[in-house]
Amino acid sequence: MVYTCLLSLLLSAPSFASRSDWQTLRQQANGQTVYFNAWGGDPAVNSYLDWVAGEMKQHYGVTVKVVRLADAADAVKRIQSEAAAGRTAKGSVDLLWVNGENFHTLKQAGLLQEGWAWALPNWRYVDRKKPVREDFSQPTDGAEAPWGSAQLMLIGNAQGGVEFPRSARQLLAFARANPGKLSYPRPPDFTGTAFIEQLLIVLTRDPQALRQPPNPATFKQVTAPLWDYLDELHPLLWRAGKTFPPTPARMDRMLADGELLLSVTFNPAHVDNLINRKQLPESAQAFGFEQGMLGNIHFVTIPANARAPAGAQLLANFLMSPEAQIRKATPAVWGDATVLDSATLPSPLREQLDAQKPAHQQTVPYLAEPHAAWINALEKEWLQRYGAQ
């Protein structure tokens, strides 16, 4: 019933592309095989993508072959190698889950199809208040379709009336009041680096500098408040900041065991999942700074030499559909936050999507990520300063 309602909405939806163009695209896609290269490191994600493949086959006649990657960079290298070999068509990747540095690399090299994402019918439901037109401060130019969102959050146990720190300065005071009970994942762990970026965003005196690649002439000045802060914070951390947990998962276990008071995640629904698995009590909560927390969008993109671009667009459009977004946001399925603005949806789809919002999360504003080039620069500097401790 939900799918029938959704399909009716989709076919009647106005979009940047005409309805006849979309119908032509659907006809071209029928019978195609789409090789969807996606991170395969999580059973929930893999199960969800298997469901997507089944829906695409049943309703669109498109066969989706999910190529499970350990790292999206592997697919990026393959696309680059094909381009270097002159393989301008019939490439091995039709759709790629990508963002940040990998997107920037492919876009700068002219290896992506552009202008298609904003013409998809389901684009009309996308929440434009989120950074869906840029990726790590780089304009997407319609070369990426958003299909999930994430936001850096801290996790703590509110039992006993604990007041969570809501700013960088409050976090420092919290660490001072609870020595040895805080930490963060060791960069270059993705979440650990994101934590460093978060602090830089709220501490730097020149936030506009983060919209561009780091300038060697101003890097020291722009980042000085971050290193001053970490120099003050680290002695107050677990093991005096001499060593760091390797992953957020390890921090979750340390939080559950009482070894730490806070954990960190890039999935606001993660705390609900931990509670549902009885790994944290009902009093646990995801929270962030009042000023906002770093957030990003994960996208799918189509290489310039894709073998099945029509099928890839159809798949990207389905991934943005209310049906797929509702299922993906369900904590028991995946718990990945939606990219849709529920206010644009008719009832009951709006109600179904809103019902999937995490129950144990404080809502804070999204802060856009710095330019992708800041990741390597910050990780290199962090390792030089603290990596040998």
Short mmCIF file of the C-alpha atoms (twelve columns), coordinates in Angstrom:
data_MODEL
# 
_entry.id   MODEL 
# 
loop_
_atom_site.group_PDB 
_atom_site.id 
_atom_site.type_symbol 
_atom_site.label_atom_id 
_atom_site.label_alt_id 
_atom_site.label_comp_id 
_atom_site.label_asym_id 
_atom_site.label_seq_id 
_atom_site.Cartn_x 
_atom_site.Cartn_y 
_atom_site.Cartn_z 
_atom_site.pdbx_PDB_model_num 
ATOM 1   C CA . MET A 1   0.000  0.000  0.000   1 
ATOM 2   C CA . VAL A 2   2.772  2.426  0.942   1 
ATOM 3   C CA . TYR A 3   4.657  1.632  -2.244  1 
ATOM 4   C CA . THR A 4   1.553  2.121  -4.422  1 
ATOM 5   C CA . CYS A 5   0.921  5.499  -2.811  1 
ATOM 6   C CA . LEU A 6   4.561  6.475  -3.237  1 
ATOM 7   C CA . LEU A 7   4.673  5.375  -6.874  1 
ATOM 8   C CA . SER A 8   1.605  7.483  -7.629  1 
ATOM 9   C CA . LEU A 9   3.234  10.489 -5.993  1 
ATOM 10  C CA . LEU A 10  6.489  9.943  -7.854  1 
ATOM 11  C CA . LEU A 11  4.871  9.718  -11.263 1 
ATOM 12  C CA . SER A 12  2.872  12.877 -10.678 1 
ATOM 13  C CA . ALA A 13  5.775  14.791 -9.137  1 
ATOM 14  C CA . PRO A 14  7.010  17.918 -10.870 1 
ATOM 15  C CA . SER A 15  10.760 17.976 -11.344 1 
ATOM 16  C CA . PHE A 16  13.474 19.761 -13.275 1 
ATOM 17  C CA . ALA A 17  13.233 16.997 -15.878 1 
ATOM 18  C CA . SER A 18  9.952  16.557 -17.711 1 
ATOM 19  C CA . ARG A 19  7.750  13.586 -16.967 1 
ATOM 20  C CA . SER A 20  8.297  12.298 -20.507 1 
ATOM 21  C CA . ASP A 21  12.075 12.437 -20.005 1 
ATOM 22  C CA . TRP A 22  11.713 10.447 -16.798 1 
ATOM 23  C CA . GLN A 23  9.527  7.847  -18.473 1 
ATOM 24  C CA . THR A 24  12.100 7.521  -21.258 1 
ATOM 25  C CA . LEU A 25  14.808 7.028  -18.645 1 
ATOM 26  C CA . ARG A 26  12.754 4.319  -16.938 1 
ATOM 27  C CA . GLN A 27  12.349 2.509  -20.236 1 
ATOM 28  C CA . GLN A 28  16.099 2.690  -20.854 1 
ATOM 29  C CA . ALA A 29  16.799 1.344  -17.369 1 
ATOM 30  C CA . ASN A 30  14.470 -1.629 -17.673 1 
ATOM 31  C CA . GLY A 31  16.580 -4.778 -17.918 1 
ATOM 32  C CA . GLN A 32  19.852 -3.052 -17.014 1 
ATOM 33  C CA . THR A 33  22.265 -4.342 -14.372 1 
ATOM 34  C CA . VAL A 34  23.598 -1.663 -12.037 1 
ATOM 35  C CA . TYR A 35  26.864 -2.301 -10.193 1 
ATOM 36  C CA . PHE A 36  26.430 -0.366 -6.954  1 
ATOM 37  C CA . ASN A 37  29.762 -0.035 -5.141  1 
ATOM 38  C CA . ALA A 38  29.092 0.598  -1.453  1 
ATOM 39  C CA . TRP A 39  30.791 0.233  1.898   1 
ATOM 40  C CA . GLY A 40  30.054 -3.278 3.154   1 
ATOM 41  C CA . GLY A 41  31.378 -3.134 6.693   1 
ATOM 42  C CA . ASP A 42  28.091 -3.302 8.573   1 
ATOM 43  C CA . PRO A 43  25.526 -6.148 8.552   1 
ATOM 44  C CA . ALA A 44  22.605 -3.710 8.896   1 
ATOM 45  C CA . VAL A 45  23.780 -1.732 5.870   1 
ATOM 46  C CA . ASN A 46  24.283 -4.899 3.841   1 
ATOM 47  C CA . SER A 47  20.823 -6.191 4.725   1 
ATOM 48  C CA . TYR A 48  19.257 -2.865 3.775   1 
ATOM 49  C CA . LEU A 49  20.996 -2.808 0.396   1 
ATOM 50  C CA . ASP A 50  19.818 -6.364 -0.266  1 
ATOM 51  C CA . TRP A 51  16.251 -5.124 0.305   1 
ATOM 52  C CA . VAL A 52  16.889 -2.201 -2.078  1 
ATOM 53  C CA . ALA A 53  18.080 -4.634 -4.750  1 
ATOM 54  C CA . GLY A 54  14.907 -6.680 -4.367  1 
ATOM 55  C CA . GLU A 55  12.676 -3.608 -4.681  1 
ATOM 56  C CA . MET A 56  14.495 -2.383 -7.781  1 
ATOM 57  C CA . LYS A 57  14.110 -5.747 -9.462  1 
ATOM 58  C CA . GLN A 58  10.458 -6.125 -8.571  1 
ATOM 59  C CA . HIS A 59  9.238  -2.626 -9.394  1 
ATOM 60  C CA . TYR A 60  11.637 -1.376 -12.075 1 
ATOM 61  C CA . GLY A 61  13.112 -4.456 -13.726 1 
ATOM 62  C CA . VAL A 62  16.618 -3.303 -12.758 1 
ATOM 63  C CA . THR A 63  19.119 -5.813 -11.387 1 
ATOM 64  C CA . VAL A 64  21.301 -4.292 -8.668  1 
ATOM 65  C CA . LYS A 65  24.623 -5.985 -7.959  1 
ATOM 66  C CA . VAL A 66  26.006 -4.628 -4.703  1 
ATOM 67  C CA . VAL A 67  29.808 -4.584 -4.746  1 
ATOM 68  C CA . ARG A 68  30.750 -4.441 -1.069  1 
ATOM 69  C CA . LEU A 69  33.834 -2.331 -0.398  1 
ATOM 70  C CA . ALA A 70  36.129 -2.091 2.587   1 
ATOM 71  C CA . ASP A 71  36.953 1.458  1.494   1 
ATOM 72  C CA . ALA A 72  35.365 3.657  -1.178  1 
ATOM 73  C CA . ALA A 73  38.891 4.668  -2.187  1 
ATOM 74  C CA . ASP A 74  39.262 1.209  -3.769  1 
ATOM 75  C CA . ALA A 75  36.500 1.996  -6.263  1 
ATOM 76  C CA . VAL A 76  37.934 5.463  -6.846  1 
ATOM 77  C CA . LYS A 77  41.282 3.936  -7.823  1 
ATOM 78  C CA . ARG A 78  39.518 1.532  -10.167 1 
ATOM 79  C CA . ILE A 79  37.668 4.401  -11.870 1 
ATOM 80  C CA . GLN A 80  40.924 6.325  -12.202 1 
ATOM 81  C CA . SER A 81  42.686 3.289  -13.664 1 
ATOM 82  C CA . GLU A 82  39.930 2.784  -16.225 1 
ATOM 83  C CA . ALA A 83  40.168 6.431  -17.263 1 
ATOM 84  C CA . ALA A 84  43.949 6.169  -17.598 1 
ATOM 85  C CA . ALA A 85  43.477 3.110  -19.829 1 
ATOM 86  C CA . GLY A 86  41.074 5.024  -22.075 1 
ATOM 87  C CA . ARG A 87  37.976 3.121  -20.949 1 
ATOM 88  C CA . THR A 88  35.454 5.903  -21.555 1 
ATOM 89  C CA . ALA A 89  32.407 3.605  -21.570 1 
ATOM 90  C CA . LYS A 90  31.247 0.329  -20.044 1 
ATOM 91  C CA . GLY A 91  33.035 0.990  -16.770 1 
ATOM 92  C CA . SER A 92  32.911 -1.375 -13.831 1 
ATOM 93  C CA . VAL A 93  31.132 1.082  -11.499 1 
ATOM 94  C CA . ASP A 94  27.628 2.381  -12.208 1 
ATOM 95  C CA . LEU A 95  26.803 3.943  -8.848  1 
ATOM 96  C CA . LEU A 96  29.186 4.699  -5.980  1 
ATOM 97  C CA . TRP A 97  28.508 5.544  -2.330  1 
ATOM 98  C CA . VAL A 98  30.932 8.379  -1.811  1 
ATOM 99  C CA . ASN A 99  31.578 11.730 -0.166  1 
ATOM 100 C CA . GLY A 100 34.335 14.038 0.940   1 
ATOM 101 C CA . GLU A 101 37.820 13.504 -0.371  1 
ATOM 102 C CA . ASN A 102 36.867 10.708 -2.751  1 
ATOM 103 C CA . PHE A 103 34.166 12.808 -4.395  1 
ATOM 104 C CA . HIS A 104 36.532 15.746 -4.686  1 
ATOM 105 C CA . THR A 105 39.175 13.552 -6.322  1 
ATOM 106 C CA . LEU A 106 36.790 12.205 -8.965  1 
ATOM 107 C CA . LYS A 107 35.096 15.533 -9.654  1 
ATOM 108 C CA . GLN A 108 38.348 17.436 -10.067 1 
ATOM 109 C CA . ALA A 109 39.500 14.826 -12.578 1 
ATOM 110 C CA . GLY A 110 36.273 15.114 -14.594 1 
ATOM 111 C CA . LEU A 111 35.386 11.476 -13.949 1 
ATOM 112 C CA . LEU A 112 31.755 12.016 -12.885 1 
ATOM 113 C CA . GLN A 113 28.495 12.710 -14.649 1 
ATOM 114 C CA . GLU A 114 27.074 16.060 -13.545 1 
ATOM 115 C CA . GLY A 115 23.688 17.776 -13.566 1 
ATOM 116 C CA . TRP A 116 21.500 14.703 -13.113 1 
ATOM 117 C CA . ALA A 117 20.865 14.560 -9.361  1 
ATOM 118 C CA . TRP A 118 18.696 17.659 -9.028  1 
ATOM 119 C CA . ALA A 119 16.483 16.484 -11.910 1 
ATOM 120 C CA . LEU A 120 15.405 13.308 -10.114 1 
ATOM 121 C CA . PRO A 121 11.711 13.365 -9.149  1 
ATOM 122 C CA . ASN A 122 12.382 12.630 -5.487  1 
ATOM 123 C CA . TRP A 123 14.731 15.611 -5.196  1 
ATOM 124 C CA . ARG A 124 11.637 17.668 -4.407  1 
ATOM 125 C CA . TYR A 125 11.407 15.974 -0.994  1 
ATOM 126 C CA . VAL A 126 15.024 16.668 -0.004  1 
ATOM 127 C CA . ASP A 127 15.702 18.886 3.009   1 
ATOM 128 C CA . ARG A 128 17.552 21.876 1.496   1 
ATOM 129 C CA . LYS A 129 18.460 23.153 4.979   1 
ATOM 130 C CA . LYS A 130 21.038 20.382 5.113   1 
ATOM 131 C CA . PRO A 131 24.238 20.699 3.049   1 
ATOM 132 C CA . VAL A 132 22.848 18.652 0.151   1 
ATOM 133 C CA . ARG A 133 24.317 20.851 -2.597  1 
ATOM 134 C CA . GLU A 134 27.863 20.673 -1.325  1 
ATOM 135 C CA . ASP A 135 30.205 17.977 -0.105  1 
ATOM 136 C CA . PHE A 136 32.951 18.994 2.326   1 
ATOM 137 C CA . SER A 137 32.443 22.598 1.124   1 
ATOM 138 C CA . GLN A 138 32.722 21.539 -2.527  1 
ATOM 139 C CA . PRO A 139 29.724 22.286 -4.800  1 
ATOM 140 C CA . THR A 140 28.274 19.038 -6.080  1 
ATOM 141 C CA . ASP A 141 26.919 20.568 -9.336  1 
ATOM 142 C CA . GLY A 142 24.267 17.867 -9.433  1 
ATOM 143 C CA . ALA A 143 26.878 15.103 -9.607  1 
ATOM 144 C CA . GLU A 144 25.748 13.524 -6.334  1 
ATOM 145 C CA . ALA A 145 22.329 12.500 -5.029  1 
ATOM 146 C CA . PRO A 146 21.959 12.594 -1.231  1 
ATOM 147 C CA . TRP A 147 20.651 9.454  0.441   1 
ATOM 148 C CA . GLY A 148 21.609 9.695  4.096   1 
ATOM 149 C CA . SER A 149 22.786 12.183 6.662   1 
ATOM 150 C CA . ALA A 150 24.998 11.960 9.677   1 
ATOM 151 C CA . GLN A 151 25.974 14.246 12.504  1 
ATOM 152 C CA . LEU A 152 28.698 14.037 15.080  1 
ATOM 153 C CA . MET A 153 27.177 13.586 18.529  1 
ATOM 154 C CA . LEU A 154 28.375 12.807 22.021  1 
ATOM 155 C CA . ILE A 155 26.712 10.071 24.067  1 
ATOM 156 C CA . GLY A 156 26.328 10.168 27.823  1 
ATOM 157 C CA . ASN A 157 24.217 8.773  30.641  1 
ATOM 158 C CA . ALA A 158 21.876 11.371 32.124  1 
ATOM 159 C CA . GLN A 159 21.182 9.232  35.197  1 
ATOM 160 C CA . GLY A 160 21.597 11.144 38.445  1 
ATOM 161 C CA . GLY A 161 20.965 14.528 36.877  1 
ATOM 162 C CA . VAL A 162 24.260 14.760 34.995  1 
ATOM 163 C CA . GLU A 163 24.445 18.005 33.008  1 
ATOM 164 C CA . PHE A 164 26.046 17.422 29.636  1 
ATOM 165 C CA . PRO A 165 28.585 19.933 28.310  1 
ATOM 166 C CA . ARG A 166 27.016 22.031 25.550  1 
ATOM 167 C CA . SER A 167 30.111 23.879 24.307  1 
ATOM 168 C CA . ALA A 168 33.824 23.299 23.890  1 
ATOM 169 C CA . ARG A 169 34.548 25.304 27.033  1 
ATOM 170 C CA . GLN A 170 31.965 23.358 29.029  1 
ATOM 171 C CA . LEU A 171 33.526 20.127 27.747  1 
ATOM 172 C CA . LEU A 172 36.896 21.268 29.082  1 
ATOM 173 C CA . ALA A 173 35.323 22.088 32.442  1 
ATOM 174 C CA . PHE A 174 33.579 18.704 32.455  1 
ATOM 175 C CA . ALA A 175 36.911 16.987 31.826  1 
ATOM 176 C CA . ARG A 176 38.508 18.977 34.610  1 
ATOM 177 C CA . ALA A 177 35.741 17.911 36.997  1 
ATOM 178 C CA . ASN A 178 36.035 14.272 35.882  1 
ATOM 179 C CA . PRO A 179 39.723 13.603 35.204  1 
ATOM 180 C CA . GLY A 180 40.487 10.415 33.317  1 
ATOM 181 C CA . LYS A 181 36.857 9.835  32.313  1 
ATOM 182 C CA . LEU A 182 36.803 11.384 28.825  1 
ATOM 183 C CA . SER A 183 38.558 10.644 25.542  1 
ATOM 184 C CA . TYR A 184 38.001 10.495 21.783  1 
ATOM 185 C CA . PRO A 185 38.984 8.026  19.035  1 
ATOM 186 C CA . ARG A 186 42.555 8.298  17.868  1 
ATOM 187 C CA . PRO A 187 42.894 10.007 14.472  1 
ATOM 188 C CA . PRO A 188 42.972 8.999  11.665  1 
ATOM 189 C CA . ASP A 189 39.866 7.129  12.815  1 
ATOM 190 C CA . PHE A 190 37.094 8.888  10.888  1 
ATOM 191 C CA . THR A 191 35.114 9.845  13.998  1 
ATOM 192 C CA . GLY A 192 38.238 10.943 15.845  1 
ATOM 193 C CA . THR A 193 39.196 13.257 12.998  1 
ATOM 194 C CA . ALA A 194 35.620 14.568 12.883  1 
ATOM 195 C CA . PHE A 195 35.902 15.398 16.594  1 
ATOM 196 C CA . ILE A 196 39.041 17.432 15.855  1 
ATOM 197 C CA . GLU A 197 37.253 19.195 12.997  1 
ATOM 198 C CA . GLN A 198 34.321 19.972 15.295  1 
ATOM 199 C CA . LEU A 199 36.598 21.644 17.803  1 
ATOM 200 C CA . LEU A 200 38.388 23.593 15.081  1 
ATOM 201 C CA . ILE A 201 35.093 24.887 13.664  1 
ATOM 202 C CA . VAL A 202 33.911 26.268 17.005  1 
ATOM 203 C CA . LEU A 203 37.315 27.504 18.230  1 
ATOM 204 C CA . THR A 204 39.013 29.088 15.221  1 
ATOM 205 C CA . ARG A 205 38.903 32.859 14.836  1 
ATOM 206 C CA . ASP A 206 38.746 32.504 11.049  1 
ATOM 207 C CA . PRO A 207 35.955 30.026 10.189  1 
ATOM 208 C CA . GLN A 208 35.795 31.199 6.567   1 
ATOM 209 C CA . ALA A 209 39.304 29.850 6.046   1 
ATOM 210 C CA . LEU A 210 37.878 26.358 6.494   1 
ATOM 211 C CA . ARG A 211 35.828 26.716 3.313   1 
ATOM 212 C CA . GLN A 212 39.007 26.619 1.250   1 
ATOM 213 C CA . PRO A 213 41.987 24.234 1.216   1 
ATOM 214 C CA . PRO A 214 44.478 24.941 4.011   1 
ATOM 215 C CA . ASN A 215 46.864 27.758 3.201   1 
ATOM 216 C CA . PRO A 216 50.378 26.988 4.463   1 
ATOM 217 C CA . ALA A 217 50.879 30.693 5.164   1 
ATOM 218 C CA . THR A 218 47.886 30.877 7.527   1 
ATOM 219 C CA . PHE A 219 47.515 27.269 8.744   1 
ATOM 220 C CA . LYS A 220 49.298 27.924 12.030  1 
ATOM 221 C CA . GLN A 221 47.210 30.991 12.794  1 
ATOM 222 C CA . VAL A 222 43.881 29.380 11.859  1 
ATOM 223 C CA . THR A 223 44.507 26.213 13.885  1 
ATOM 224 C CA . ALA A 224 46.327 27.699 16.904  1 
ATOM 225 C CA . PRO A 225 43.181 27.807 19.108  1 
ATOM 226 C CA . LEU A 226 42.601 24.102 18.437  1 
ATOM 227 C CA . TRP A 227 46.077 22.997 19.512  1 
ATOM 228 C CA . ASP A 228 45.999 25.291 22.553  1 
ATOM 229 C CA . TYR A 229 42.695 23.690 23.547  1 
ATOM 230 C CA . LEU A 230 43.939 20.126 23.044  1 
ATOM 231 C CA . ASP A 231 47.130 20.878 24.984  1 
ATOM 232 C CA . GLU A 232 44.903 21.840 27.895  1 
ATOM 233 C CA . LEU A 233 42.402 19.001 27.409  1 
ATOM 234 C CA . HIS A 234 44.688 16.014 26.870  1 
ATOM 235 C CA . PRO A 235 46.213 15.801 30.385  1 
ATOM 236 C CA . LEU A 236 42.641 15.552 31.719  1 
ATOM 237 C CA . LEU A 237 41.674 12.639 29.477  1 
ATOM 238 C CA . TRP A 238 41.726 8.873  29.935  1 
ATOM 239 C CA . ARG A 239 45.315 7.764  30.507  1 
ATOM 240 C CA . ALA A 240 46.259 11.449 30.569  1 
ATOM 241 C CA . GLY A 241 45.889 11.691 26.802  1 
ATOM 242 C CA . LYS A 242 48.943 9.491  26.262  1 
ATOM 243 C CA . THR A 243 46.844 6.967  24.375  1 
ATOM 244 C CA . PHE A 244 43.387 7.003  22.824  1 
ATOM 245 C CA . PRO A 245 40.640 4.444  22.148  1 
ATOM 246 C CA . PRO A 246 41.065 3.061  18.621  1 
ATOM 247 C CA . THR A 247 37.392 3.236  17.601  1 
ATOM 248 C CA . PRO A 248 34.013 4.645  18.689  1 
ATOM 249 C CA . ALA A 249 32.868 1.043  19.290  1 
ATOM 250 C CA . ARG A 250 35.591 0.673  21.894  1 
ATOM 251 C CA . MET A 251 34.415 3.913  23.518  1 
ATOM 252 C CA . ASP A 252 30.844 2.586  23.620  1 
ATOM 253 C CA . ARG A 253 32.026 -0.418 25.625  1 
ATOM 254 C CA . MET A 254 34.061 1.811  27.927  1 
ATOM 255 C CA . LEU A 255 31.001 3.987  28.493  1 
ATOM 256 C CA . ALA A 256 28.855 0.954  29.242  1 
ATOM 257 C CA . ASP A 257 31.494 -0.293 31.721  1 
ATOM 258 C CA . GLY A 258 31.753 3.090  33.442  1 
ATOM 259 C CA . GLU A 259 35.351 3.545  32.334  1 
ATOM 260 C CA . LEU A 260 34.323 6.655  30.394  1 
ATOM 261 C CA . LEU A 261 31.489 9.129  30.927  1 
ATOM 262 C CA . LEU A 262 31.064 9.986  27.255  1 
ATOM 263 C CA . SER A 263 31.313 8.253  23.891  1 
ATOM 264 C CA . VAL A 264 31.144 9.723  20.401  1 
ATOM 265 C CA . THR A 265 29.244 8.751  17.279  1 
ATOM 266 C CA . PHE A 266 28.496 9.977  13.776  1 
ATOM 267 C CA . ASN A 267 25.003 8.446  13.854  1 
ATOM 268 C CA . PRO A 268 22.466 10.214 16.097  1 
ATOM 269 C CA . ALA A 269 20.337 7.042  16.163  1 
ATOM 270 C CA . HIS A 270 23.256 4.997  17.478  1 
ATOM 271 C CA . VAL A 271 22.321 5.619  21.098  1 
ATOM 272 C CA . ASP A 272 18.832 4.194  20.458  1 
ATOM 273 C CA . ASN A 273 20.447 1.106  18.949  1 
ATOM 274 C CA . LEU A 274 22.693 0.683  21.984  1 
ATOM 275 C CA . ILE A 275 19.699 1.000  24.304  1 
ATOM 276 C CA . ASN A 276 17.676 -1.485 22.262  1 
ATOM 277 C CA . ARG A 277 20.564 -3.950 22.499  1 
ATOM 278 C CA . LYS A 278 20.671 -3.448 26.289  1 
ATOM 279 C CA . GLN A 279 24.196 -2.096 26.060  1 
ATOM 280 C CA . LEU A 280 23.211 1.262  27.570  1 
ATOM 281 C CA . PRO A 281 20.379 2.210  29.956  1 
ATOM 282 C CA . GLU A 282 17.268 4.168  28.955  1 
ATOM 283 C CA . SER A 283 18.810 7.269  30.532  1 
ATOM 284 C CA . ALA A 284 21.512 7.416  27.826  1 
ATOM 285 C CA . GLN A 285 21.266 10.305 25.396  1 
ATOM 286 C CA . ALA A 286 22.979 11.732 22.325  1 
ATOM 287 C CA . PHE A 287 23.741 15.425 22.654  1 
ATOM 288 C CA . GLY A 288 25.872 18.163 21.158  1 
ATOM 289 C CA . PHE A 289 27.017 21.736 21.414  1 
ATOM 290 C CA . GLU A 290 24.352 24.450 21.369  1 
ATOM 291 C CA . GLN A 291 26.316 26.200 18.614  1 
ATOM 292 C CA . GLY A 292 25.892 23.092 16.479  1 
ATOM 293 C CA . MET A 293 27.667 19.890 15.580  1 
ATOM 294 C CA . LEU A 294 29.498 18.918 12.431  1 
ATOM 295 C CA . GLY A 295 27.239 17.075 10.051  1 
ATOM 296 C CA . ASN A 296 27.545 15.628 6.601   1 
ATOM 297 C CA . ILE A 297 25.542 14.024 3.887   1 
ATOM 298 C CA . HIS A 298 26.421 10.762 2.232   1 
ATOM 299 C CA . PHE A 299 25.773 10.681 -1.454  1 
ATOM 300 C CA . VAL A 300 25.746 8.399  -4.454  1 
ATOM 301 C CA . THR A 301 27.449 9.412  -7.675  1 
ATOM 302 C CA . ILE A 302 27.668 8.106  -11.247 1 
ATOM 303 C CA . PRO A 303 31.069 7.756  -12.966 1 
ATOM 304 C CA . ALA A 304 31.403 9.309  -16.406 1 
ATOM 305 C CA . ASN A 305 32.037 5.882  -17.939 1 
ATOM 306 C CA . ALA A 306 29.153 4.071  -16.211 1 
ATOM 307 C CA . ARG A 307 27.789 1.125  -18.144 1 
ATOM 308 C CA . ALA A 308 24.180 1.635  -16.962 1 
ATOM 309 C CA . PRO A 309 23.652 5.356  -16.199 1 
ATOM 310 C CA . ALA A 310 19.871 5.179  -16.652 1 
ATOM 311 C CA . GLY A 311 19.559 2.351  -14.142 1 
ATOM 312 C CA . ALA A 312 21.942 4.180  -11.805 1 
ATOM 313 C CA . GLN A 313 19.731 7.293  -11.845 1 
ATOM 314 C CA . LEU A 314 16.668 5.174  -11.193 1 
ATOM 315 C CA . LEU A 315 18.420 3.554  -8.234  1 
ATOM 316 C CA . ALA A 316 19.575 6.935  -6.875  1 
ATOM 317 C CA . ASN A 317 16.018 8.228  -7.136  1 
ATOM 318 C CA . PHE A 318 14.682 5.184  -5.259  1 
ATOM 319 C CA . LEU A 319 17.252 5.673  -2.494  1 
ATOM 320 C CA . MET A 320 15.797 9.175  -1.968  1 
ATOM 321 C CA . SER A 321 12.189 7.934  -2.004  1 
ATOM 322 C CA . PRO A 322 10.057 8.253  1.134   1 
ATOM 323 C CA . GLU A 323 9.646  4.464  1.267   1 
ATOM 324 C CA . ALA A 324 13.391 3.793  1.172   1 
ATOM 325 C CA . GLN A 325 14.157 6.650  3.562   1 
ATOM 326 C CA . ILE A 326 11.552 5.511  6.086   1 
ATOM 327 C CA . ARG A 327 12.926 1.982  6.088   1 
ATOM 328 C CA . LYS A 328 16.545 3.154  6.312   1 
ATOM 329 C CA . ALA A 329 15.772 5.476  9.240   1 
ATOM 330 C CA . THR A 330 14.103 2.686  11.230  1 
ATOM 331 C CA . PRO A 331 16.504 1.884  14.107  1 
ATOM 332 C CA . ALA A 332 15.788 -1.845 13.873  1 
ATOM 333 C CA . VAL A 333 16.762 -1.777 10.169  1 
ATOM 334 C CA . TRP A 334 19.699 0.664  10.066  1 
ATOM 335 C CA . GLY A 335 18.854 3.895  11.872  1 
ATOM 336 C CA . ASP A 336 20.518 6.102  9.248   1 
ATOM 337 C CA . ALA A 337 19.064 9.611  9.349   1 
ATOM 338 C CA . THR A 338 16.936 10.815 6.464   1 
ATOM 339 C CA . VAL A 339 17.827 13.492 3.911   1 
ATOM 340 C CA . LEU A 340 14.163 14.326 3.377   1 
ATOM 341 C CA . ASP A 341 12.146 17.199 4.796   1 
ATOM 342 C CA . SER A 342 9.134  15.418 6.255   1 
ATOM 343 C CA . ALA A 343 7.076  18.606 5.900   1 
ATOM 344 C CA . THR A 344 7.119  18.084 2.113   1 
ATOM 345 C CA . LEU A 345 5.524  14.649 2.417   1 
ATOM 346 C CA . PRO A 346 1.809  13.920 2.509   1 
ATOM 347 C CA . SER A 347 0.354  12.123 5.477   1 
ATOM 348 C CA . PRO A 348 0.772  9.230  6.349   1 
ATOM 349 C CA . LEU A 349 4.310  9.202  4.879   1 
ATOM 350 C CA . ARG A 350 5.233  12.261 6.940   1 
ATOM 351 C CA . GLU A 351 4.026  10.576 10.112  1 
ATOM 352 C CA . GLN A 352 5.896  7.361  9.303   1 
ATOM 353 C CA . LEU A 353 9.145  9.229  8.695   1 
ATOM 354 C CA . ASP A 354 8.815  11.419 11.784  1 
ATOM 355 C CA . ALA A 355 8.179  8.306  13.878  1 
ATOM 356 C CA . GLN A 356 11.702 7.088  13.077  1 
ATOM 357 C CA . LYS A 357 13.457 10.061 14.689  1 
ATOM 358 C CA . PRO A 358 15.757 8.926  17.498  1 
ATOM 359 C CA . ALA A 359 14.008 9.059  20.855  1 
ATOM 360 C CA . HIS A 360 17.183 9.720  22.851  1 
ATOM 361 C CA . GLN A 361 18.717 12.597 20.908  1 
ATOM 362 C CA . GLN A 362 18.903 16.316 21.513  1 
ATOM 363 C CA . THR A 363 18.471 18.301 18.298  1 
ATOM 364 C CA . VAL A 364 21.278 20.713 17.488  1 
ATOM 365 C CA . PRO A 365 22.073 22.704 14.329  1 
ATOM 366 C CA . TYR A 366 24.150 21.211 11.522  1 
ATOM 367 C CA . LEU A 367 27.618 22.704 11.017  1 
ATOM 368 C CA . ALA A 368 29.027 22.243 7.513   1 
ATOM 369 C CA . GLU A 369 32.271 20.303 7.225   1 
ATOM 370 C CA . PRO A 370 35.501 22.039 6.264   1 
ATOM 371 C CA . HIS A 371 36.975 21.639 2.795   1 
ATOM 372 C CA . ALA A 372 38.041 18.035 2.215   1 
ATOM 373 C CA . ALA A 373 41.738 18.993 2.140   1 
ATOM 374 C CA . TRP A 374 41.621 19.864 5.839   1 
ATOM 375 C CA . ILE A 375 41.316 16.199 6.815   1 
ATOM 376 C CA . ASN A 376 44.843 15.205 5.811   1 
ATOM 377 C CA . ALA A 377 46.298 18.470 7.078   1 
ATOM 378 C CA . LEU A 378 44.715 18.109 10.516  1 
ATOM 379 C CA . GLU A 379 45.543 14.421 10.831  1 
ATOM 380 C CA . LYS A 380 49.175 15.042 9.892   1 
ATOM 381 C CA . GLU A 381 49.521 17.856 12.423  1 
ATOM 382 C CA . TRP A 382 47.725 15.878 15.140  1 
ATOM 383 C CA . LEU A 383 50.001 12.864 14.641  1 
ATOM 384 C CA . GLN A 384 53.090 15.054 14.765  1 
ATOM 385 C CA . ARG A 385 51.970 16.670 18.000  1 
ATOM 386 C CA . TYR A 386 50.349 13.768 19.838  1 
ATOM 387 C CA . GLY A 387 50.813 10.557 17.866  1 
ATOM 388 C CA . ALA A 388 54.106 9.550  19.442  1 
ATOM 389 C CA . GLN A 389 52.877 9.925  23.021  1 
# 
